[in-house]
Amino acid sequence: MAVADWIRIAILSLVWGGSFFFVEVMLQAMPPMTSVLGRLIVGLVGLVCLLKILGHSLKPLVQQWRPFALIGLINNAVPFSLISFGQTEITGSLASIINASTPIMTALVAHQLTTDERLSLHKTLGIGFGFCGVLVLFGPAAFDGSTSLIGMAAGLTATICYAFGSVYSKRLKANPPMLNATGQVFYGTLWMFPVVMMIDQPWMLPMPGLGPWLAMIGIGLLSTTLAFFIYFRVLQTAGASNVVLVTFLVPVSASGLGIAFLDEQLELQHIVAYFLIASGLAVIDGRILAKLRVFRLKSHP
């Protein structure tokens, strides 16, 4: 993989990891769903501008409204809301570790809903590692009745939404990638707008300070617009097998930002759970196992 791709992966992990940090800052001044709507609106403005710069038409957003509306619901509106709500009970660092299990959930959903992504032995083993990590996270909270269990459950449910969204999104693979990104954010915004107006009534809330506004701009332009652009660029130049590397790095970025700026702390169980989930991802990816097989063959000619 080229050096430029490694740089893009590092930047992508930082801006996606930063989304958990930005959510924490926004939640200091606004309810979860209002923060989600703000993210989507800012991200949508950035994506539409980028789409016009790239010369793509916006007409397919209307012509293909049904699939875009569904993806906007299960890949944006619902999981973003679940993660933001979850972070009212748990830290962004912990939320990012739970979110790292998304590829594991995707492997399970793809096995059930597709014919070309069936579970193999190494994928099943990787899923086992991942679920062990989830159990390490959830076990203590389940036994002591901690309110953090609700926040963790919300984050885990978001990963299931992402899994279904990822599988369903393949139906739009004929579209330019940035068009699909814009479509889901556009309809995600439409889903969130009436809900926020009815429930949160943001005009009645106290005016947020500078920090939450900057966080909203950051999560919209960096963690949404820029992240989509870099993601599809890496996908094009380095391939899908290398994009998964971002999943390993996002919790590191999110935890680093939370510890440095929000005084968050990682407990031993969080670190153990992360390594179990990361091990599961590595096994599902298959490259480590393939290299071990090659090494054994070379060692025993």
N, C-alpha and C positions, 0 to 999 in steps of 0.2 A: 504494500500500500504506500502511496506517495506521501511525502512529508506534508504537502498541502492538505491531504485528507486527514492526517492525524491532527493537524491544527484545527480543521473544521470540526472534527469530533470533539476535541477539547472545548472549543467555543460552544458547541451545541450542548454538551453536558453542563457547561456553566450556566447558560441561559435557561435551560430546562430545570436544572437544579435551583436556579434563582427564582423560579416561579413559586416554590414553596416558601422561600424567604419573603417574596413580595406579598403573598397571601397573608402571612403573619403580620406584616406591617399594615396592610389594608384593614384587617380584622380589628385593629386597635380603634378604628373610627367608623366602621360600617358593618352591617350584617353580612353574612356569607353570600346570600344570593345577589345583593347589591354589588358586592365586590366582583362576582362572576359577570354580571351584566357590564360593569365598567371595563373589565378585561376584554370581553367580547367586542364591545363597541370600539375601543381603541385598536384592538387587533384587526377588526374588520376594515377600519379606515386605512390602516397600513397595508393590508392585503389588497384592497381595491386599487390603491395607488400603485402598488407593485405590479398588479395584474395589467393595468393600463400601460405601464412602462414596458412590460414584456410584450405588449401588443395583442393580448387575448381579449376576446369579446366577452361581455357579461351576459349575453342572451342565454347560454346554456343554464345559467342559474335559475331562470324561469322555466325553460323548456324541460329541465330534468328536476323539477321541484320536489317530486315525491321521494326519490332516493336521497336527495340532499337534505330534505326535511327530516327523514329518519336518521341519517348519519349525524346531522346537527343535534338531534335529541340524545342519541346514545353515545356519541363520541365527544360532545361538548357540554350541552346544557346540564344533563344529569350527572356525569362524572365530575365536572368542574364544581357543581353544587355540593356533591358528596364530599369531595376533598376539602372544600372551604369549610363546610360544616364540621367535618372531622377535625380540622385544625383549630376549632374552638375548644376541643377536648385534649388534643395531643399536639406535640411540637411538629414543626415542619420537617425536622430531621427524621422523626419516626414515620411521618406520612410518606416521605420519599423512599424509605426502606420498604414499606408496604407496597408502594407503587411499583417498585422494582420487580414485583411478582407478575406484572402484566403479561410478559411473554409466556409465562407458565400457564396462565389462564387462557391465553390465546391458543396455545398448543392443544389444550383440552377442548376448547370450543371448535377449533378447526377440525379436530378429529371427528367430532360429532356432525359437523355441518358441511364438510367437504369430502371429496373422494381422492384428492391428490395430496393431502397432508395428514395421513394416518399416523397414529402413534407407533414409533419403533421402540425397540428395547432401550436404546440410550435416551430417547425422549421420555419414556416412562420413568426411567431411573432419575432423570433430571427433575421431573415433576415431583418425585418422591422427596428429593433433597429440598426443593422449594417449599413443599408443604411442611416439612420438618421445621424450616425457618419460620413459617407462619405460626406454627404451634408454639415455638419458643417465644414469639411475640405475644400471642394471645393467652397462653397458659396462665401466667401470674395474674393478669387482669381478670380472667374468668373466675379464678378462685377467690380473689379478695374483693370482688364486686366493685372494682374501680370504674369510675365514669369514663376512663380512657378506653374501655372496651367498646363503647358506643362509637367513639371517634375512629378507632381502628377498624371496626366493622364497616363504617361508612367508607373508609379508604379502600378496604378490600372489595367492597361492592363496586366501587369506581373501576377497579381493575377488570372486573367481569364485564362492565359496560364497554370499556376499551376493547376487550377481546372480541365481543360481538361486533363492535364498530369496525375493527380491523378486518374481520372476515367479510362483512357486508360491503366494505369499501372497495373490494376487488371488482365489484360489478361496474365500477366507474373507471376502470384502469385505462380505457380508451381516451379519457379526457387528459388534458395537460395537468400535471400534478398540482400546480398552484391554483388552478381553477377549482379542483376538488377541495383544496384547503379553504379557499374563499367561500365556496358553497356551504361547507359545513359550519363555518363560523357565522356566515350570514343567517342561516336558518337557526343556528343555536341562539343567536341574538333575538330573533323573532320569538322563539320559544320562551326565552327568559323575560322579555320586556313586560308582557301583561302580568306574569306571576309576580315580578318585583313591584310593579305599580300597585297591585292589589294587596300584597302581603307586607312589604317593607315600607311602602309609601316614602320613597327617599327624599321627597321635598319636605318631609316633616323632621328629618334627621338633622342633628347639628352639623354645621359645615366642617368637613375634615380639615386637618392641618396640612402643611406642605408635604410631610412625609408620606401619608397615604396617597396623595395625588401623584407624587413622583413614582410610588410603587405601582399605581394603576397604569401609568404611562410605560413603566419598565416591563410589567407583565404583558401588556398589550403589544408593544412594539418589539421588545426583545424576546420574551418567552413565547410569543405567538407568531407575529409576522416574521421576524428574523429567524426564529427556530424552524418554521416550516421551510423557509427558503434554503437554509443550510442543510436541513434534513434531506430534502429532495436532491440537493446538489451532491451530497455524500452518496446517496442511493444511486445516483447516475454514474459517478466516477469510481466509487469503491465497491458498490454492490450491496445487496441486502445483508449478506453474511457479516459485513464489517459494521453496518449501522448498529447492530445489536451491541457493539462495544459501548455505545453511549449509555445503555441501561446499567452497565457496571459502574459508570462514573457519576451518574446523576446523584445518587445518595451521598457520594463523597462531597460533591459540590454543595448540595443542599445542607449537609451537616456542617461543613466548613463555614458557610455563611451564617448559619444559625448560631454556631458556637462563638464565632468572632463578633457578631453584631447584636445578637439577641440573648446572649448568656444561656443558650440551650446546653443541655448536657446529655451525653449518650451513656446509657447504662450498659453493663456487660452483656445482658441478654439481647440488647439491640445490636451490638457488634457481632455476637454469635449468630443471630438471626440473619444479619446481612450476609455473612460469609456462607451460610447455608443456602440462602436464596441465590447468591452469586455463583456458588458451586453448581446449583441446579441449572442456572442459565448457561454456564460453561458446558455442562454435559449435554443439554439440549442442542446447543450450537454445534457440538460434535467435533470441532477442530482439535481440541486437546486430546480426545480419544484417538482421533486419526493419527496425530503425531506420535502418540504412545505406541500405536500399532506399528508404525514405520520404524520407530526406535527399536522395538523388540525384534522386528525382522532383520534389522541391520546388526543387532547384537547376537542373533542366533541364525547365521546364514545356513 
